[in-house]
Amino acid sequence: MNRSRLGALALAPLLAAAGLAAVPGPSVGAAPAAPAARTVTIRAENTDLSGSVRSSRASCRSEVPVVVFKQKGSRGGGDDRRFAMDTSGPDGAWDTGNTGTEGRFYARVAPSPGCQGDTSPTIRAERDD
């Protein structure tokens, strides 16, 4: 038997008597909980852009910055332009108001501690003349 193992065995009765015996439970170095899934939606009513942030964890849907991008060419081609930003309300709803701009748009929420990021599908906003 090696010395460290022998020392641990000798200390076990002393630790138990002092109430410091090992107790099953989370360890100090335990991995953090997995980030909660989060979904961002976008819709257009004429050129008014709005949507919601959904998550099972309230802190992942309330007061979340939502960035709206105007798509240029193919999505994610590096030429999409940051177009508008809003912060979701307590229920996860967000609304840029009437932008007056037609085109293709998508919304994105960045990952944050305990919450995953997400990007919505692309939608088309058109004026109803």
N, C-alpha and C positions, 0 to 999 in steps of 0.2 A: 504494500500500500504506500502511495507517495505521501510526502509531508503535508501538502495542501489538503488532501482528502482527509488525512488523519486529524488535522487541525479543525476542519469543518465539523467532523464527527464529535470532537471533544467540546466544541462550542455549542452544539445543538441543545443539550440539556440546560445550559446557562441561558440561552436565548429564549427557550420555552418558558423557563421560570420567570424571566423578566417580561413576558408577554410580547416578545418580539419574534416569535416563530413565524416562519413563512406562511402567508395566507394566500390562497388562490385568488386571483383577480387580475386586473389589467396591470401590466408592467409599466415602469416609467418610460421605457422606450417603445411602447406599443405604437403601431402605425395609426395615423389619424383615420377617421371615418372617410369613406369614399365621398367625393363631391356629389351633391344632389344634381339630378338631371334638370335641365331648364330648357324651355322652348320659347322662341320669340316668333310672333306672327305679325303680318302686315296686310293691310287691305287699303283699297282706295275707293273713295266716293268722290267722283270727279277728280279733282287734284288735291283733295284733303286726304292726307295719309295718317293712318292710325293702326293700332294693333294692341297686342297684349304680351306680357311675359308670364309664363306659367311654370310652376314648380310645386312640388309637394312641401318644400321648405319655404315658409313665408319670407324669410330674409333673402331668399333667392329671387323673389318676384317683386318685392316692394322697394322703391327708391333705387331702381336699377337704371344706369345710363344706357339708352338705346340710341345707336347711331344708324342713320338712314343713308344708304349709298345710292347714287344715280349710276346705273349700269351703262357703260359705254362699250360697245362691241360685245365680245364674249365675256361671260361672268368670270371674275377673278383673273382677268388678263392683265392686271396691273394698271389699267387706265380708268377704273371705276373711281368716281369722285365722291368724297364725303359731302353729303348734301344738307343734312339736318340732324338735329339731336334733340332728344327729350328724355325726361326721367319718368319712369313708371310710377304710378300712384300706389296706394296701399293694396288695391285689388289687382295690380299688375298692368292696368290700362295705361297706354301712352297715346299721344296725339300731337302731330306737328302743326295742326291747323291747315288752312288752305294755302298751299304753296304756290298755286297758280302755274305750276310747271308740269308739263306732260312728260312722259317717258317711262322707262323701266326702272324699278326701285326694289331694293331689299333692305332688311333691317338686320342688325347684328348686336349681340350682347357679348361682352368679353367675359372670360372666366374670372372669378373672384374667389377669395378663400371660402371653401366649402361648397362652391357652386360651379357647375360647368358653363361654358360659353355655348352660344348657338347662333346660327345664321338662318334667316327665313328663306323661303322660296322667293323668286323674283315675281313681281306683279307689274301690271301696266296701268298707269294713271293717264286718263284722257279727259279733256274738258267735255262737258255735255252741253253743246251749243244748241 
